[in-house]
Amino acid sequence: MSVGVGVSVSYPSISLSSRNLSVPSSSLYVGRKVLRPSSDIYLNLRCRKSRTKPLLAVIGSSRVPELDSSSEPLQVFDGTTRLYISYGCPFAQRAWIARNYKGLQDKIELVPIDLKNRPAWYKEKVYKANKVPALEHNNRVIGESLDLIKYIDANFDGPSLTPDGVEKQAFADELLSYTATFSKVVRSTLFSGADIAAADVGFDYMEQALSKFKEGPFFLGQFSFVDVAYVPFIERFQLIFKDVMNVDITSGRPNLALWIQEMNKIEAYTETRHDPQELVEKYKKLVQAK
């Protein structure tokens, strides 16, 4: 039988072609292909500017250790600008990419936090919300990843991440407003047992959005904070769908395939990538926990 979970969502103004949401028993529909699940995990679910090699995983030892509950408190609000992140958090990855792209490595200190064993002083002295990312700048702390990428772009020197022109700015706002919905519809397949058609809606939207401006492979033609907002999540979804569910999210989606290819040439992004195998294993553990 087909598996379905109702997902209530709203979409920006791109019109998406309709899709038959009926999925054959024990099979996945993706693009024009039907693929058989190859993983017990799925069955149990019901479910910068230089080039670099695609799918490059940054060596963990090249990064400073995350601060945990045993770490001594930092001397906060001492004039140092700090970006608090977690290496595995996609929301924090957004702000990390923006910092890197603008060449702010010497101006914004990266402070990784262990989210599983957070230092008590982080909540008490730095950010009451006790989340990442957070930016300590000019004696205050700013949070929320979408706000942060705009703040970093507006308040620091470096290549602009803001789109040119009124039309692109309006479309950027639409795309940013869709980020939560995109994550929701895809995760409904991964974690809630919805059929693949639920995730297809999100990936089809990405494909169509990438066709709006023809002067480049990015969402707004030019690389912008919209690409920064989406790439940490598409990175994870591509890996999990391929390695766990035997589904290629770029099948029948040439714009998305080209976008991923070009994103993997941007060092500001690739140096923030997480170990692919760790991401997949983390997903499997989350599924097993459910």
CYANA upper distance limits for C-alpha pairs under 8 A (distance plus 0.5 A):
  1 MET  CA     24 PRO  CA      7.49
  1 MET  CA     25 SER  CA      5.19
  1 MET  CA     26 SER  CA      8.00
  2 SER  CA     22 SER  CA      7.39
  2 SER  CA     23 VAL  CA      6.09
  2 SER  CA     24 PRO  CA      6.62
  2 SER  CA     25 SER  CA      5.84
  2 SER  CA     26 SER  CA      8.22
  2 SER  CA    195 ASP  CA      7.78
  3 VAL  CA     23 VAL  CA      8.29
  3 VAL  CA     46 ARG  CA      7.61
  3 VAL  CA    193 GLY  CA      7.38
  3 VAL  CA    194 ALA  CA      6.45
  3 VAL  CA    195 ASP  CA      6.05
  4 GLY  CA    193 GLY  CA      7.51
  4 GLY  CA    194 ALA  CA      5.11
  4 GLY  CA    195 ASP  CA      6.04
  5 VAL  CA    188 SER  CA      7.99
  5 VAL  CA    192 SER  CA      7.61
  5 VAL  CA    193 GLY  CA      7.28
  5 VAL  CA    194 ALA  CA      5.21
  5 VAL  CA    195 ASP  CA      8.06
  6 GLY  CA    194 ALA  CA      8.25
  7 VAL  CA    185 VAL  CA      7.40
  7 VAL  CA    188 SER  CA      7.90
  7 VAL  CA    198 ALA  CA      8.42
  9 VAL  CA    181 THR  CA      6.83
  9 VAL  CA    185 VAL  CA      8.35
 10 SER  CA    181 THR  CA      7.78
 11 TYR  CA    178 TYR  CA      7.17
 11 TYR  CA    181 THR  CA      8.17
 12 PRO  CA    174 GLU  CA      6.31
 12 PRO  CA    175 LEU  CA      7.83
 12 PRO  CA    177 SER  CA      8.35
 12 PRO  CA    178 TYR  CA      7.28
 13 SER  CA    174 GLU  CA      8.33
 14 ILE  CA    205 TYR  CA      8.10
 14 ILE  CA    208 GLN  CA      8.00
 14 ILE  CA    209 ALA  CA      7.65
 16 LEU  CA    204 ASP  CA      7.85
 16 LEU  CA    205 TYR  CA      7.17
 16 LEU  CA    208 GLN  CA      8.01
 19 ARG  CA    197 ALA  CA      8.38
 21 LEU  CA    197 ALA  CA      6.12
 21 LEU  CA    198 ALA  CA      8.46
 22 SER  CA    197 ALA  CA      8.45
 23 VAL  CA     27 SER  CA      7.58
 23 VAL  CA     28 LEU  CA      7.31
 23 VAL  CA     29 TYR  CA      6.99
 23 VAL  CA    195 ASP  CA      7.35
 23 VAL  CA    196 ILE  CA      8.20
 23 VAL  CA    197 ALA  CA      8.07
 24 PRO  CA     28 LEU  CA      7.83
 24 PRO  CA     29 TYR  CA      8.46
 26 SER  CA     36 ARG  CA      7.35
 26 SER  CA     37 PRO  CA      7.64
 27 SER  CA     34 VAL  CA      6.90
 27 SER  CA     35 LEU  CA      6.32
 27 SER  CA     36 ARG  CA      5.24
 27 SER  CA     37 PRO  CA      6.74
 28 LEU  CA     34 VAL  CA      5.91
 28 LEU  CA     35 LEU  CA      5.61
 28 LEU  CA     36 ARG  CA      6.56
 28 LEU  CA     37 PRO  CA      7.36
 28 LEU  CA    195 ASP  CA      8.05
 28 LEU  CA    196 ILE  CA      6.55
 28 LEU  CA    247 VAL  CA      8.38
 29 TYR  CA     33 LYS  CA      6.46
 29 TYR  CA     34 VAL  CA      5.17
 29 TYR  CA     35 LEU  CA      7.05
 29 TYR  CA    196 ILE  CA      6.74
 29 TYR  CA    197 ALA  CA      7.51
 30 VAL  CA     34 VAL  CA      6.77
 30 VAL  CA     35 LEU  CA      8.01
 30 VAL  CA    196 ILE  CA      7.72
 30 VAL  CA    197 ALA  CA      8.30
 30 VAL  CA    200 ASP  CA      7.61
 30 VAL  CA    247 VAL  CA      7.54
 30 VAL  CA    248 ASP  CA      8.17
 30 VAL  CA    249 ILE  CA      7.88
 30 VAL  CA    251 SER  CA      7.66
 31 GLY  CA    251 SER  CA      6.37
 31 GLY  CA    252 GLY  CA      5.71
 31 GLY  CA    253 ARG  CA      8.23
 32 ARG  CA    252 GLY  CA      7.61
 35 LEU  CA    246 ASN  CA      7.69
 35 LEU  CA    247 VAL  CA      7.56
 36 ARG  CA    246 ASN  CA      8.09
 37 PRO  CA     42 TYR  CA      7.28
 37 PRO  CA     43 LEU  CA      7.84
 37 PRO  CA    245 MET  CA      6.10
 37 PRO  CA    246 ASN  CA      6.80
 38 SER  CA     42 TYR  CA      8.30
 38 SER  CA    244 VAL  CA      7.81
 38 SER  CA    245 MET  CA      6.66
 38 SER  CA    246 ASN  CA      6.64
 39 SER  CA     43 LEU  CA      7.13
 39 SER  CA    244 VAL  CA      6.36
 39 SER  CA    245 MET  CA      6.62
 39 SER  CA    246 ASN  CA      8.39
 40 ASP  CA     44 ASN  CA      6.43
 41 ILE  CA     45 LEU  CA      6.66
 41 ILE  CA     47 CYS  CA      7.80
 41 ILE  CA    244 VAL  CA      7.60
 41 ILE  CA    284 LYS  CA      7.34
 41 ILE  CA    287 VAL  CA      7.60
 41 ILE  CA    288 GLN  CA      8.26
 42 TYR  CA     46 ARG  CA      6.54
 42 TYR  CA     47 CYS  CA      5.34
 42 TYR  CA    244 VAL  CA      7.56
 42 TYR  CA    245 MET  CA      6.67
 43 LEU  CA     47 CYS  CA      6.29
 45 LEU  CA    190 LEU  CA      8.10
 45 LEU  CA    191 PHE  CA      7.36
 45 LEU  CA    192 SER  CA      7.79
 45 LEU  CA    193 GLY  CA      6.10
 45 LEU  CA    287 VAL  CA      7.46
 46 ARG  CA    192 SER  CA      8.46
 46 ARG  CA    193 GLY  CA      5.23
 46 ARG  CA    194 ALA  CA      8.06
 47 CYS  CA    189 THR  CA      7.29
 47 CYS  CA    190 LEU  CA      6.70
 47 CYS  CA    191 PHE  CA      6.76
 47 CYS  CA    192 SER  CA      6.84
 47 CYS  CA    193 GLY  CA      4.37
 47 CYS  CA    194 ALA  CA      7.54
 48 ARG  CA    100 ASN  CA      6.90
 48 ARG  CA    101 TYR  CA      5.12
 48 ARG  CA    102 LYS  CA      8.34
 48 ARG  CA    103 GLY  CA      8.44
 48 ARG  CA    266 ILE  CA      5.18
 48 ARG  CA    267 GLU  CA      4.57
 48 ARG  CA    268 ALA  CA      3.86
 48 ARG  CA    269 TYR  CA      6.91
 49 LYS  CA    101 TYR  CA      8.13
 49 LYS  CA    265 LYS  CA      7.69
 49 LYS  CA    266 ILE  CA      5.45
 49 LYS  CA    267 GLU  CA      6.41
 49 LYS  CA    268 ALA  CA      7.52
 50 SER  CA    265 LYS  CA      7.10
 50 SER  CA    266 ILE  CA      6.55
 50 SER  CA    267 GLU  CA      6.44
 51 ARG  CA    264 ASN  CA      8.34
 51 ARG  CA    265 LYS  CA      4.92
 51 ARG  CA    266 ILE  CA      6.62
 51 ARG  CA    267 GLU  CA      7.12
 52 THR  CA     56 LEU  CA      8.03
 52 THR  CA    264 ASN  CA      7.44
 52 THR  CA    265 LYS  CA      5.70
 52 THR  CA    266 ILE  CA      7.65
 52 THR  CA    267 GLU  CA      7.02
 52 THR  CA    270 THR  CA      8.18
 53 LYS  CA    264 ASN  CA      7.53
 53 LYS  CA    265 LYS  CA      7.45
 54 PRO  CA    261 GLN  CA      7.52
 54 PRO  CA    264 ASN  CA      5.44
 54 PRO  CA    265 LYS  CA      7.30
 55 LEU  CA    264 ASN  CA      7.15
 55 LEU  CA    270 THR  CA      8.18
 56 LEU  CA    264 ASN  CA      8.48
 56 LEU  CA    270 THR  CA      6.99
 56 LEU  CA    273 ARG  CA      7.92
 57 ALA  CA    270 THR  CA      7.99
 57 ALA  CA    271 GLU  CA      8.17
 57 ALA  CA    273 ARG  CA      6.41
 57 ALA  CA    274 HIS  CA      6.65
 57 ALA  CA    275 ASP  CA      5.69
 57 ALA  CA    276 PRO  CA      7.46
 58 VAL  CA     62 SER  CA      8.11
 58 VAL  CA    270 THR  CA      8.13
 58 VAL  CA    271 GLU  CA      6.40
 58 VAL  CA    272 THR  CA      7.62
 58 VAL  CA    273 ARG  CA      6.82
 58 VAL  CA    274 HIS  CA      7.26
 58 VAL  CA    275 ASP  CA      7.36
 59 ILE  CA     63 ARG  CA      8.12
 59 ILE  CA    275 ASP  CA      8.49
 64 VAL  CA    112 PRO  CA      8.23
 65 PRO  CA    112 PRO  CA      7.66
 66 GLU  CA     86 SER  CA      7.90
 66 GLU  CA    111 VAL  CA      7.97
 66 GLU  CA    112 PRO  CA      5.14
 66 GLU  CA    113 ILE  CA      5.29
 66 GLU  CA    114 ASP  CA      5.70
 67 LEU  CA     71 SER  CA      6.14
 67 LEU  CA    111 VAL  CA      8.24
 67 LEU  CA    112 PRO  CA      6.66
 67 LEU  CA    113 ILE  CA      5.29
 67 LEU  CA    114 ASP  CA      6.16
 67 LEU  CA    118 ARG  CA      7.85
 67 LEU  CA    119 PRO  CA      7.48
 68 ASP  CA    113 ILE  CA      6.88
 68 ASP  CA    114 ASP  CA      5.74
 68 ASP  CA    115 LEU  CA      8.40
 68 ASP  CA    117 ASN  CA      5.82
 68 ASP  CA    118 ARG  CA      5.46
 68 ASP  CA    119 PRO  CA      5.39
 69 SER  CA    117 ASN  CA      6.22
 69 SER  CA    118 ARG  CA      5.80
 69 SER  CA    119 PRO  CA      4.23
 69 SER  CA    120 ALA  CA      6.84
 70 SER  CA    119 PRO  CA      7.32
 71 SER  CA    119 PRO  CA      7.16
 73 PRO  CA    121 TRP  CA      6.59
 73 PRO  CA    122 TYR  CA      8.28
 76 VAL  CA     80 THR  CA      8.21
 76 VAL  CA    125 LYS  CA      7.91
 76 VAL  CA    126 VAL  CA      7.58
 77 PHE  CA    136 GLU  CA      7.82
 77 PHE  CA    137 HIS  CA      8.39
 77 PHE  CA    138 ASN  CA      8.24
 77 PHE  CA    139 ASN  CA      5.72
 77 PHE  CA    140 ARG  CA      8.05
 78 ASP  CA    139 ASN  CA      8.40
 79 GLY  CA    137 HIS  CA      8.10
 79 GLY  CA    138 ASN  CA      7.40
 79 GLY  CA    139 ASN  CA      7.66
 80 THR  CA    108 ILE  CA      8.19
 80 THR  CA    109 GLU  CA      8.05
 80 THR  CA    136 GLU  CA      8.19
 80 THR  CA    137 HIS  CA      7.79
 81 THR  CA    107 LYS  CA      7.30
 81 THR  CA    108 ILE  CA      5.56
 81 THR  CA    109 GLU  CA      6.63
 81 THR  CA    135 LEU  CA      7.76
 81 THR  CA    136 GLU  CA      5.88
 81 THR  CA    137 HIS  CA      5.42
 81 THR  CA    138 ASN  CA      8.02
 82 ARG  CA    108 ILE  CA      5.75
 82 ARG  CA    109 GLU  CA      5.06
 82 ARG  CA    110 LEU  CA      6.37
 82 ARG  CA    111 VAL  CA      7.03
 82 ARG  CA    135 LEU  CA      6.24
 82 ARG  CA    136 GLU  CA      5.53
 82 ARG  CA    137 HIS  CA      7.42
 83 LEU  CA     95 ALA  CA      8.46
 83 LEU  CA     96 TRP  CA      8.20
 83 LEU  CA    108 ILE  CA      6.85
 83 LEU  CA    109 GLU  CA      6.51
 83 LEU  CA    110 LEU  CA      5.50
 83 LEU  CA    111 VAL  CA      6.35
 83 LEU  CA    133 PRO  CA      7.45
 83 LEU  CA    134 ALA  CA      6.36
 83 LEU  CA    135 LEU  CA      5.06
 83 LEU  CA    136 GLU  CA      6.90
 84 TYR  CA     92 ALA  CA      8.33
 84 TYR  CA    110 LEU  CA      6.69
 84 TYR  CA    111 VAL  CA      5.17
 84 TYR  CA    112 PRO  CA      6.18
 84 TYR  CA    113 ILE  CA      7.22
 84 TYR  CA    132 VAL  CA      6.62
 84 TYR  CA    133 PRO  CA      5.92
 84 TYR  CA    134 ALA  CA      5.64
 84 TYR  CA    135 LEU  CA      6.74
 84 TYR  CA    136 GLU  CA      8.47
 85 ILE  CA     89 CYS  CA      7.90
 85 ILE  CA     92 ALA  CA      5.61
 85 ILE  CA     93 GLN  CA      7.89
 85 ILE  CA     96 TRP  CA      8.10
 85 ILE  CA    110 LEU  CA      7.76
 85 ILE  CA    111 VAL  CA      6.67
 85 ILE  CA    112 PRO  CA      5.30
 85 ILE  CA    113 ILE  CA      6.45
 85 ILE  CA    132 VAL  CA      5.71
 85 ILE  CA    133 PRO  CA      5.39
 85 ILE  CA    134 ALA  CA      7.55
 86 SER  CA     92 ALA  CA      6.84
 86 SER  CA     93 GLN  CA      8.39
 86 SER  CA    112 PRO  CA      5.53
 86 SER  CA    113 ILE  CA      5.67
 86 SER  CA    114 ASP  CA      6.86
 86 SER  CA    115 LEU  CA      7.31
 86 SER  CA    132 VAL  CA      7.22
 86 SER  CA    133 PRO  CA      8.06
 87 TYR  CA     92 ALA  CA      8.19
 87 TYR  CA     93 GLN  CA      7.80
 87 TYR  CA    112 PRO  CA      7.15
 87 TYR  CA    272 THR  CA      8.19
 87 TYR  CA    274 HIS  CA      7.60
 88 GLY  CA     93 GLN  CA      8.27
 88 GLY  CA    274 HIS  CA      6.82
 89 CYS  CA     93 GLN  CA      6.65
 89 CYS  CA    132 VAL  CA      8.36
 90 PRO  CA     94 ARG  CA      7.08
 90 PRO  CA    232 PRO  CA      5.57
 90 PRO  CA    233 PHE  CA      6.89
 91 PHE  CA     95 ALA  CA      7.88
 91 PHE  CA    132 VAL  CA      7.91
 91 PHE  CA    133 PRO  CA      7.19
 91 PHE  CA    145 SER  CA      6.12
 91 PHE  CA    232 PRO  CA      8.04
 92 ALA  CA     96 TRP  CA      6.81
 92 ALA  CA    132 VAL  CA      6.25
 92 ALA  CA    133 PRO  CA      4.94
 92 ALA  CA    145 SER  CA      6.99
 93 GLN  CA     97 ILE  CA      6.56
 93 GLN  CA    232 PRO  CA      7.01
 93 GLN  CA    272 THR  CA      7.15
 94 ARG  CA     98 ALA  CA      6.92
 94 ARG  CA    145 SER  CA      6.91
 94 ARG  CA    146 LEU  CA      8.28
 94 ARG  CA    149 ILE  CA      7.34
 94 ARG  CA    228 VAL  CA      6.12
 94 ARG  CA    229 ALA  CA      6.29
 94 ARG  CA    232 PRO  CA      7.39
 95 ALA  CA     99 ARG  CA      6.71
 95 ALA  CA    133 PRO  CA      7.45
 95 ALA  CA    145 SER  CA      6.67
 95 ALA  CA    148 LEU  CA      6.69
 95 ALA  CA    149 ILE  CA      5.82
 95 ALA  CA    152 ILE  CA      8.35
 96 TRP  CA    100 ASN  CA      6.75
 96 TRP  CA    272 THR  CA      7.65
 97 ILE  CA    101 TYR  CA      6.51
 97 ILE  CA    228 VAL  CA      7.22
 97 ILE  CA    268 ALA  CA      5.97
 97 ILE  CA    269 TYR  CA      5.84
 97 ILE  CA    272 THR  CA      7.31
 98 ALA  CA    102 LYS  CA      6.78
 98 ALA  CA    149 ILE  CA      6.41
 98 ALA  CA    152 ILE  CA      7.49
 98 ALA  CA    153 ASP  CA      7.81
 98 ALA  CA    161 LEU  CA      8.39
 98 ALA  CA    225 PHE  CA      8.02
 98 ALA  CA    228 VAL  CA      7.51
 98 ALA  CA    268 ALA  CA      8.12
 99 ARG  CA    103 GLY  CA      6.93
 99 ARG  CA    104 LEU  CA      5.86
 99 ARG  CA    105 GLN  CA      7.30
 99 ARG  CA    108 ILE  CA      7.83
 99 ARG  CA    152 ILE  CA      7.47
100 ASN  CA    104 LEU  CA      6.43
100 ASN  CA    105 GLN  CA      6.71
100 ASN  CA    268 ALA  CA      5.41
100 ASN  CA    269 TYR  CA      8.22
101 TYR  CA    158 GLY  CA      8.24
101 TYR  CA    159 PRO  CA      7.65
101 TYR  CA    268 ALA  CA      5.40
101 TYR  CA    269 TYR  CA      8.27
102 LYS  CA    153 ASP  CA      8.15
102 LYS  CA    156 PHE  CA      8.37
102 LYS  CA    157 ASP  CA      7.36
102 LYS  CA    158 GLY  CA      4.81
102 LYS  CA    159 PRO  CA      5.78
102 LYS  CA    160 SER  CA      7.90
103 GLY  CA    158 GLY  CA      6.74
104 LEU  CA    108 ILE  CA      6.23
104 LEU  CA    156 PHE  CA      8.48
104 LEU  CA    158 GLY  CA      8.19
105 GLN  CA    109 GLU  CA      7.17
105 GLN  CA    110 LEU  CA      8.36
113 ILE  CA    118 ARG  CA      7.05
113 ILE  CA    119 PRO  CA      8.42
114 ASP  CA    118 ARG  CA      5.88
114 ASP  CA    119 PRO  CA      8.44
118 ARG  CA    122 TYR  CA      7.77
119 PRO  CA    123 LYS  CA      8.24
120 ALA  CA    124 GLU  CA      6.94
121 TRP  CA    125 LYS  CA      5.84
121 TRP  CA    126 VAL  CA      7.64
122 TYR  CA    126 VAL  CA      5.51
122 TYR  CA    127 TYR  CA      6.66
122 TYR  CA    128 LYS  CA      8.27
122 TYR  CA    130 ASN  CA      7.16
123 LYS  CA    127 TYR  CA      5.49
123 LYS  CA    128 LYS  CA      5.14
123 LYS  CA    129 ALA  CA      7.19
123 LYS  CA    130 ASN  CA      5.28
124 GLU  CA    128 LYS  CA      6.74
126 VAL  CA    136 GLU  CA      8.30
126 VAL  CA    141 VAL  CA      7.60
127 TYR  CA    131 LYS  CA      7.77
127 TYR  CA    134 ALA  CA      7.68
127 TYR  CA    141 VAL  CA      7.21
132 VAL  CA    143 GLY  CA      7.79
132 VAL  CA    144 GLU  CA      8.32
133 PRO  CA    143 GLY  CA      6.56
133 PRO  CA    144 GLU  CA      7.13
133 PRO  CA    145 SER  CA      6.74
134 ALA  CA    141 VAL  CA      6.88
134 ALA  CA    142 ILE  CA      6.07
134 ALA  CA    143 GLY  CA      4.99
134 ALA  CA    144 GLU  CA      7.67
134 ALA  CA    148 LEU  CA      8.34
135 LEU  CA    141 VAL  CA      5.83
135 LEU  CA    142 ILE  CA      5.64
135 LEU  CA    143 GLY  CA      6.94
135 LEU  CA    148 LEU  CA      7.99
136 GLU  CA    140 ARG  CA      6.24
136 GLU  CA    141 VAL  CA      4.98
136 GLU  CA    142 ILE  CA      7.18
137 HIS  CA    141 VAL  CA      6.75
137 HIS  CA    142 ILE  CA      8.30
142 ILE  CA    148 LEU  CA      7.40
143 GLY  CA    147 ASP  CA      7.65
143 GLY  CA    148 LEU  CA      6.87
144 GLU  CA    148 LEU  CA      6.58
145 SER  CA    149 ILE  CA      6.79
146 LEU  CA    150 LYS  CA      7.17
146 LEU  CA    176 LEU  CA      8.27
146 LEU  CA    229 ALA  CA      7.44
147 ASP  CA    151 TYR  CA      6.61
148 LEU  CA    152 ILE  CA      6.47
149 ILE  CA    153 ASP  CA      6.69
149 ILE  CA    225 PHE  CA      7.17
150 LYS  CA    154 ALA  CA      6.60
150 LYS  CA    161 LEU  CA      8.48
150 LYS  CA    162 THR  CA      8.35
150 LYS  CA    225 PHE  CA      7.78
151 TYR  CA    155 ASN  CA      6.42
152 ILE  CA    156 PHE  CA      6.32
153 ASP  CA    157 ASP  CA      8.12
153 ASP  CA    158 GLY  CA      8.41
153 ASP  CA    160 SER  CA      6.86
153 ASP  CA    161 LEU  CA      6.61
153 ASP  CA    162 THR  CA      7.80
160 SER  CA    224 SER  CA      8.09
161 LEU  CA    223 PHE  CA      7.35
161 LEU  CA    224 SER  CA      4.79
161 LEU  CA    225 PHE  CA      5.67
162 THR  CA    169 GLN  CA      8.31
162 THR  CA    224 SER  CA      6.31
162 THR  CA    225 PHE  CA      6.99
163 PRO  CA    168 LYS  CA      6.41
163 PRO  CA    169 GLN  CA      6.30
163 PRO  CA    172 ALA  CA      8.10
163 PRO  CA    220 LEU  CA      7.52
163 PRO  CA    222 GLN  CA      7.80
163 PRO  CA    224 SER  CA      6.74
164 ASP  CA    168 LYS  CA      6.84
164 ASP  CA    169 GLN  CA      7.42
165 GLY  CA    169 GLN  CA      6.74
166 VAL  CA    170 ALA  CA      6.62
167 GLU  CA    171 PHE  CA      6.74
168 LYS  CA    172 ALA  CA      6.42
168 LYS  CA    220 LEU  CA      6.73
169 GLN  CA    173 ASP  CA      6.84
170 ALA  CA    174 GLU  CA      7.03
171 PHE  CA    175 LEU  CA      6.68
171 PHE  CA    220 LEU  CA      8.42
172 ALA  CA    176 LEU  CA      6.60
172 ALA  CA    220 LEU  CA      7.89
172 ALA  CA    226 VAL  CA      6.85
173 ASP  CA    177 SER  CA      6.64
174 GLU  CA    178 TYR  CA      6.90
175 LEU  CA    179 THR  CA      7.18
175 LEU  CA    226 VAL  CA      7.46
176 LEU  CA    226 VAL  CA      7.02
176 LEU  CA    229 ALA  CA      7.83
178 TYR  CA    182 PHE  CA      6.55
179 THR  CA    183 SER  CA      6.82
179 THR  CA    229 ALA  CA      8.07
179 THR  CA    230 TYR  CA      7.54
180 ALA  CA    184 LYS  CA      6.63
181 THR  CA    185 VAL  CA      6.69
182 PHE  CA    186 VAL  CA      6.83
182 PHE  CA    202 GLY  CA      5.75
183 SER  CA    187 ARG  CA      6.39
183 SER  CA    202 GLY  CA      8.46
183 SER  CA    233 PHE  CA      7.93
184 LYS  CA    188 SER  CA      6.52
185 VAL  CA    189 THR  CA      7.54
185 VAL  CA    198 ALA  CA      6.18
185 VAL  CA    199 ALA  CA      5.94
185 VAL  CA    201 VAL  CA      7.92
185 VAL  CA    202 GLY  CA      6.77
186 VAL  CA    190 LEU  CA      7.13
186 VAL  CA    198 ALA  CA      7.07
186 VAL  CA    199 ALA  CA      4.68
186 VAL  CA    200 ASP  CA      8.23
186 VAL  CA    202 GLY  CA      6.96
186 VAL  CA    237 PHE  CA      8.37
187 ARG  CA    191 PHE  CA      6.12
187 ARG  CA    192 SER  CA      7.66
187 ARG  CA    199 ALA  CA      7.97
188 SER  CA    192 SER  CA      5.31
188 SER  CA    193 GLY  CA      7.02
188 SER  CA    194 ALA  CA      6.06
188 SER  CA    198 ALA  CA      7.50
188 SER  CA    199 ALA  CA      7.79
189 THR  CA    193 GLY  CA      5.79
189 THR  CA    194 ALA  CA      4.95
189 THR  CA    195 ASP  CA      6.30
189 THR  CA    196 ILE  CA      6.48
189 THR  CA    198 ALA  CA      6.88
189 THR  CA    199 ALA  CA      6.52
190 LEU  CA    194 ALA  CA      8.11
191 PHE  CA    287 VAL  CA      7.38
194 ALA  CA    198 ALA  CA      7.01
195 ASP  CA    199 ALA  CA      8.28
196 ILE  CA    200 ASP  CA      6.70
197 ALA  CA    201 VAL  CA      6.86
198 ALA  CA    202 GLY  CA      7.78
199 ALA  CA    203 PHE  CA      6.91
200 ASP  CA    204 ASP  CA      6.24
201 VAL  CA    205 TYR  CA      6.70
202 GLY  CA    206 MET  CA      6.95
203 PHE  CA    207 GLU  CA      6.80
203 PHE  CA    249 ILE  CA      7.68
204 ASP  CA    208 GLN  CA      6.72
204 ASP  CA    253 ARG  CA      8.11
205 TYR  CA    209 ALA  CA      6.50
206 MET  CA    210 LEU  CA      6.63
206 MET  CA    256 LEU  CA      7.37
207 GLU  CA    211 SER  CA      7.27
207 GLU  CA    253 ARG  CA      6.44
207 GLU  CA    254 PRO  CA      8.12
207 GLU  CA    255 ASN  CA      6.12
207 GLU  CA    256 LEU  CA      5.91
208 GLN  CA    212 LYS  CA      7.55
208 GLN  CA    255 ASN  CA      8.47
209 ALA  CA    219 PHE  CA      6.92
210 LEU  CA    217 PRO  CA      7.55
210 LEU  CA    218 PHE  CA      6.88
210 LEU  CA    219 PHE  CA      5.30
210 LEU  CA    220 LEU  CA      8.05
210 LEU  CA    255 ASN  CA      6.51
210 LEU  CA    256 LEU  CA      7.56
210 LEU  CA    259 TRP  CA      8.47
211 SER  CA    219 PHE  CA      8.22
211 SER  CA    255 ASN  CA      7.27
212 LYS  CA    219 PHE  CA      8.08
212 LYS  CA    220 LEU  CA      8.07
213 PHE  CA    219 PHE  CA      7.63
213 PHE  CA    220 LEU  CA      6.28
213 PHE  CA    221 GLY  CA      5.59
214 LYS  CA    221 GLY  CA      6.61
215 GLU  CA    221 GLY  CA      5.56
215 GLU  CA    222 GLN  CA      8.05
216 GLY  CA    220 LEU  CA      8.23
216 GLY  CA    221 GLY  CA      4.61
216 GLY  CA    222 GLN  CA      6.49
217 PRO  CA    221 GLY  CA      6.37
217 PRO  CA    222 GLN  CA      8.08
217 PRO  CA    255 ASN  CA      7.70
217 PRO  CA    258 LEU  CA      7.09
217 PRO  CA    259 TRP  CA      6.00
217 PRO  CA    262 GLU  CA      7.77
218 PHE  CA    222 GLN  CA      6.21
218 PHE  CA    223 PHE  CA      6.19
218 PHE  CA    224 SER  CA      8.37
218 PHE  CA    227 ASP  CA      7.30
218 PHE  CA    259 TRP  CA      6.59
219 PHE  CA    223 PHE  CA      7.97
219 PHE  CA    224 SER  CA      8.38
219 PHE  CA    226 VAL  CA      7.32
219 PHE  CA    227 ASP  CA      6.98
220 LEU  CA    224 SER  CA      7.62
220 LEU  CA    226 VAL  CA      8.31
223 PHE  CA    227 ASP  CA      6.96
224 SER  CA    228 VAL  CA      7.20
225 PHE  CA    229 ALA  CA      6.53
226 VAL  CA    230 TYR  CA      6.98
227 ASP  CA    231 VAL  CA      6.46
228 VAL  CA    232 PRO  CA      8.03
230 TYR  CA    234 ILE  CA      6.77
231 VAL  CA    235 GLU  CA      6.30
231 VAL  CA    263 MET  CA      8.40
232 PRO  CA    236 ARG  CA      7.05
233 PHE  CA    237 PHE  CA      6.61
234 ILE  CA    238 GLN  CA      6.33
235 GLU  CA    239 LEU  CA      7.00
236 ARG  CA    240 ILE  CA      6.69
236 ARG  CA    279 LEU  CA      7.52
237 PHE  CA    241 PHE  CA      6.41
238 GLN  CA    242 LYS  CA      6.59
238 GLN  CA    248 ASP  CA      7.64
238 GLN  CA    249 ILE  CA      6.67
239 LEU  CA    243 ASP  CA      6.35
239 LEU  CA    244 VAL  CA      8.44
239 LEU  CA    276 PRO  CA      7.46
239 LEU  CA    279 LEU  CA      8.42
239 LEU  CA    280 VAL  CA      7.46
240 ILE  CA    244 VAL  CA      5.88
240 ILE  CA    245 MET  CA      7.48
240 ILE  CA    279 LEU  CA      8.35
240 ILE  CA    280 VAL  CA      6.31
240 ILE  CA    283 TYR  CA      7.97
241 PHE  CA    245 MET  CA      5.40
241 PHE  CA    246 ASN  CA      6.63
241 PHE  CA    247 VAL  CA      5.63
241 PHE  CA    248 ASP  CA      7.16
241 PHE  CA    249 ILE  CA      7.60
242 LYS  CA    246 ASN  CA      5.11
242 LYS  CA    247 VAL  CA      5.25
242 LYS  CA    248 ASP  CA      5.93
242 LYS  CA    249 ILE  CA      8.12
243 ASP  CA    247 VAL  CA      8.37
243 ASP  CA    280 VAL  CA      7.88
244 VAL  CA    280 VAL  CA      8.04
249 ILE  CA    253 ARG  CA      8.13
250 THR  CA    254 PRO  CA      7.11
250 THR  CA    256 LEU  CA      6.49
250 THR  CA    257 ALA  CA      5.67
253 ARG  CA    257 ALA  CA      6.85
254 PRO  CA    258 LEU  CA      6.62
255 ASN  CA    259 TRP  CA      6.60
256 LEU  CA    260 ILE  CA      6.70
257 ALA  CA    261 GLN  CA      6.77
258 LEU  CA    262 GLU  CA      6.65
259 TRP  CA    263 MET  CA      6.50
260 ILE  CA    264 ASN  CA      6.76
261 GLN  CA    265 LYS  CA      7.53
262 GLU  CA    266 ILE  CA      7.62
263 MET  CA    269 TYR  CA      7.72
263 MET  CA    270 THR  CA      8.47
264 ASN  CA    269 TYR  CA      7.81
264 ASN  CA    270 THR  CA      6.60
265 LYS  CA    270 THR  CA      7.98
266 ILE  CA    270 THR  CA      6.79
267 GLU  CA    271 GLU  CA      6.26
268 ALA  CA    272 THR  CA      7.69
269 TYR  CA    273 ARG  CA      7.29
274 HIS  CA    278 GLU  CA      7.96
274 HIS  CA    279 LEU  CA      7.54
275 ASP  CA    279 LEU  CA      6.94
276 PRO  CA    280 VAL  CA      6.88
277 GLN  CA    281 GLU  CA      6.61
278 GLU  CA    282 LYS  CA      6.46
279 LEU  CA    283 TYR  CA      6.77
280 VAL  CA    284 LYS  CA      6.81
281 GLU  CA    285 LYS  CA      6.77
282 LYS  CA    286 LEU  CA      6.81
283 TYR  CA    287 VAL  CA      6.79
284 LYS  CA    288 GLN  CA      6.66
285 LYS  CA    289 ALA  CA      6.56
286 LEU  CA    290 LYS  CA      6.93
